[in-house]
C-alpha cells in the first residue's frame, strides 16, 4: 500500500490484497533483429508507484504495451493479479490464451497514452461512461455518478457537456485520466502522458496525477521523462538500458546517489 496517506478516494479502485500485482518472467520482445526486451524479470507490488526511466528505445513503453496486450511477448510470461495475461493453463500446460481470458485479465489494467484518444463525437461525460456501461455492465446512472466524481477529481466538472475539440490538450489528457480510472483498474499505466502537451499545460496534468498518487491506493506504472515528477510520486524507480533493468531503488537513491555509471550518465543528460 502507498505510504503517503491512509485515505482512499472512493472513485478509484483500491489496491488488491496480494502483494505482487505484476510479474514479468524472462520476457523477450523483438522487432525484427532488434531485441527490445532481453529476458526481462521484474515485478510491481500492489499499491506501489513504480517509474521506469532510461533512454529512448530502452524498452519502457514496450512493457506498457505488452500489459495492454497491444503487443505479445516472443518469449516468457506476464502475470497480472496472479493470472497469466497472454497464456492460460490447460491440462497442466501453458498455452496461448483465448480472447475471453485476455479480456478478463486486461480489465484490471487502465492506461493513459501519450495521445488522448478521446472519442471526438462524444461529450466529456459520455467519453468517461461509455466503457463502464458497455464493458462492465454498469447502469447509466451508476456510470454517470462515477464519471462526475472523477471529473471533480481531475478538476473538470464545469466541462462535462463539452466535446473534446472544445478543450485544451491538458484538459483532454485529464479527461483521458478520468476515463481510465472509470474502469476501476487495479493498475494505472502512464505512458509519457505529458509529451504531447504544450509546456504550459504540463504542470496541471502532473498535479492531477500527483493528487491521485497521494490520495489513493491504486498501483501506478509510469514511463516519463519528467524526473521531478518521478521523484515526487515513486516508491521505486527502475533504470532501463538495452531492454534490461540495470538499477532499481527508492527515488532518493536513484536520483541522489545511483550506483551504475549508465544511470549517472542518463541523469546528467536529463536533469
ABEGO torsion letter per residue (X at the ends): XBAABABBBAABBBBBABABABBBBGBBBBBEABBABBGBBBBBBBGBBBBBBEBBGAGAAAAAAAAAGABBBABEBBBBGGBBAABBBBGGBBBBBBAAAAAAAAAABBBBBABAGBBAABBAAAAAAAAAAAAAGBBAAAAAAAAAAAAAAAGAAAAAABBAAABBAAAAAAAAAAAAAAAGBABBBBBGAAAABBAAAAAAAAAAAAAAAAABABBBBBBBABAAAAAAABABBBBBBGGBBABBEBAAAAAABBABAAAAAAAAAAX
